[in-house]
C-alpha cells in the first residue's frame, strides 16, 4: 500500500511541478493529473493552514511530541495500546461506521526532519471483512465532514482500485486501498513538497 501511496504522491507532485501555466480552452479538457495539480496549486496559494488532524495530532510535531500526545490520549481513554511484541506498543482507535460497530484504526506518523508531515490510519480487519465495504464506509463517513471527494483517482486500473482525495488549504486527505488493506491518510501538502524534493 505504501508503494501505491508514494506513486500517487509522485504523480501529484510531478503534475504540480511540470504543468505549464497555460490556460486551456473549454474544448481542451484538463486531464485528471492536471486537475489535481491545479487544485493543489490553488489550495496551497490560498494561505489556508489546516494543521490539526485526527485526534488533535498537529503537523510539524516531533517524534517525541507525537509520542507524548498519544500517551495523553491514552490516559484520557480516547485511544488504547496494543502490544505487538513484549516491548512494542501501537495505539488504536475505534470508529463506528455504517457496516461496522467497531472498526479499529492503527496510527502511523511519518516524519521529515523530525516534523510530522503525514498521518496514516489503517483499519485492522478480520479475514471475513470486505475491503471495498470498509473503504466505502470510510468515504461515506468523511463525506459528512468534508463533503464529496474532490477527486477519485484510479490507483490500480486492473483491480479497479480507486483513492478518494480531498484537498483544502495545505491539507490533503486520501482514502485508498489495495488487495491487502485500506489506508486513510492526512498529508501536509506543503511539507510533502520538501520530502519529495529531498528524494
C-alpha positions in Angstrom: 0.0 0.0 0.0 2.9 2.4 0.8 4.2 2.0 -2.7 0.8 2.9 -4.2 0.6 6.0 -1.9 4.1 7.1 -2.9 3.3 6.6 -6.6 0.2 8.7 -6.2 2.1 11.4 -4.3 4.8 11.4 -7.1 2.1 11.7 -9.7 0.6 14.7 -8.0 4.0 16.3 -7.4 5.0 15.7 -10.9 1.8 17.3 -12.2 2.3 20.3 -10.0 6.0 20.9 -10.9 5.8 20.1 -14.6 2.4 21.5 -15.7 2.9 24.7 -17.8 0.8 27.7 -16.7 -1.1 27.6 -20.0 -4.8 28.4 -20.0 -6.8 25.8 -21.9 -9.9 26.5 -23.8 -13.1 24.6 -22.7 -12.5 22.3 -25.7 -9.2 21.2 -24.3 -10.4 19.5 -21.1 -7.8 19.1 -18.4 -6.5 15.6 -17.6 -7.1 14.2 -14.1 -3.4 14.8 -13.4 -3.7 18.4 -14.5 -6.9 19.0 -12.5 -5.3 17.6 -9.3 -2.2 19.8 -10.0 -4.3 22.9 -10.5 -6.4 22.2 -7.3 -3.3 21.6 -5.3 -1.6 24.8 -6.5 -4.7 26.9 -5.8 -5.2 25.4 -2.4 -1.6 26.0 -1.4 -1.8 29.5 -2.8 -4.9 30.2 -0.7 -2.9 30.5 2.5 -5.4 28.4 4.4 -3.5 26.4 7.1 -5.1 23.2 8.4 -2.6 21.7 10.7 -4.7 19.8 13.2 -5.8 16.3 12.0 -7.4 13.2 13.6 -7.4 13.2 17.4 -5.7 16.6 17.6 -2.4 15.5 16.0 -0.7 18.5 14.6 1.5 18.7 11.5 5.0 19.7 12.5 5.0 17.7 15.8 8.3 16.0 16.5 8.5 12.2 17.2 8.7 13.0 20.9 5.7 15.3 20.8 3.6 12.7 18.9 4.6 10.0 21.5 3.6 12.4 24.3 0.4 13.3 22.6 -0.5 9.6 22.2 0.2 9.0 25.9 -2.1 11.9 26.7 -4.9 10.4 24.5 -4.2 7.0 26.2 -4.6 8.5 29.7 -7.9 10.2 28.5 -9.1 6.8 27.2 -9.5 8.1 23.7 -7.2 5.5 22.3 -5.8 2.3 23.7 -2.5 0.5 23.4 -1.9 -2.9 21.8 1.3 -4.7 22.3 2.7 -6.1 19.0 5.7 -7.6 20.9 6.7 -7.6 24.6 8.3 -4.1 24.2 6.4 -2.6 21.2 3.1 -1.0 21.7 1.0 0.5 19.0 -2.0 2.8 19.5 -5.5 2.1 18.2 -8.8 4.0 17.9 -12.3 2.5 17.4 -14.5 4.0 14.8 -18.2 3.3 14.2 -19.3 3.1 10.6 -22.5 2.1 8.7 -21.5 -1.6 8.5 -19.0 -1.9 11.4 -19.9 -1.4 15.0 -16.2 -1.2 15.9 -13.6 -0.6 13.2 -10.1 -0.5 14.8 -7.7 2.0 13.3 -3.9 1.8 13.8 -1.9 5.0 13.6 1.4 5.6 11.8 3.1 9.0 11.7 5.6 9.9 9.0 8.3 12.4 9.6 10.7 14.6 7.7 13.4 16.5 9.5 11.7 15.3 12.7 8.5 17.0 11.8 5.3 15.0 11.2 4.0 15.7 7.7 1.7 12.7 7.2 -0.6 10.6 9.4 -1.7 7.2 8.2 -4.6 5.3 9.8 -5.0 1.7 8.8 -8.1 -0.3 9.8 -7.3 -3.7 11.4 -9.5 -6.1 9.6 -10.8 -9.6 10.3 -10.5 -12.1 7.5 -14.2 -12.0 6.6 -14.4 -8.2 6.3 -14.6 -6.9 2.8 -12.1 -4.2 2.0 -14.4 -2.5 -0.5 -17.1 -2.2 2.1 -14.6 -0.8 4.6 -13.4 1.8 2.1 -16.9 2.7 1.1 -17.9 3.1 4.7 -15.0 5.4 5.5 -15.6 7.5 2.4 -19.3 7.9 3.4 -18.2 8.9 6.9 -15.7 11.5 5.6 -18.3 12.9 3.2 -20.3 14.0 6.2 -17.5 16.2 7.5 -15.6 17.2 4.3 -18.3 16.9 1.5 -17.8 14.8 -1.6 -14.2 14.0 -2.5 -12.6 16.5 -4.9 -11.2 13.6 -6.9 -11.5 9.8 -7.3 -8.1 8.7 -8.5 -7.6 5.3 -10.1 -4.7 3.7 -8.3 -4.9 0.2 -9.9 -6.7 0.1 -13.2 -6.5 -3.7 -13.4 -8.1 -4.3 -10.0 -10.2 -1.2 -10.4 -9.0 0.3 -7.0 -9.5 4.0 -6.5 -8.4 6.6 -4.0 -10.8 9.3 -2.8 -9.0 12.5 -2.5 -9.9 15.8 -0.7 -7.7 18.9 -0.8 -8.2 22.1 1.3 -5.5 24.6 2.1 -2.3 22.7 2.9 -4.3 19.5 3.8 -5.0 16.5 1.6 -6.9 13.5 2.8 -6.8 10.2 0.9 -8.8 7.0 1.5 -7.2 4.3 -0.7 -6.9 0.6 -0.8 -5.0 -2.2 -2.4 -5.6 -6.0 -2.3 -4.5 -6.2 1.4 -5.5 -3.0 3.2 -7.3 0.3 3.3 -5.4 3.4 4.4 -6.7 6.8 5.5 -4.0 9.4 5.3 -3.7 13.1 6.2 -0.9 14.9 4.5 0.5 18.4 4.8 1.0 19.2 1.1 3.5 22.0 1.8 5.8 19.8 3.9 5.3 17.0 1.4 6.9 19.1 -1.3 10.1 19.3 0.8 10.0 15.5 1.3 9.7 14.9 -2.5 12.5 17.4 -3.2 14.8 15.5 -0.9 14.2 12.2 -2.6 
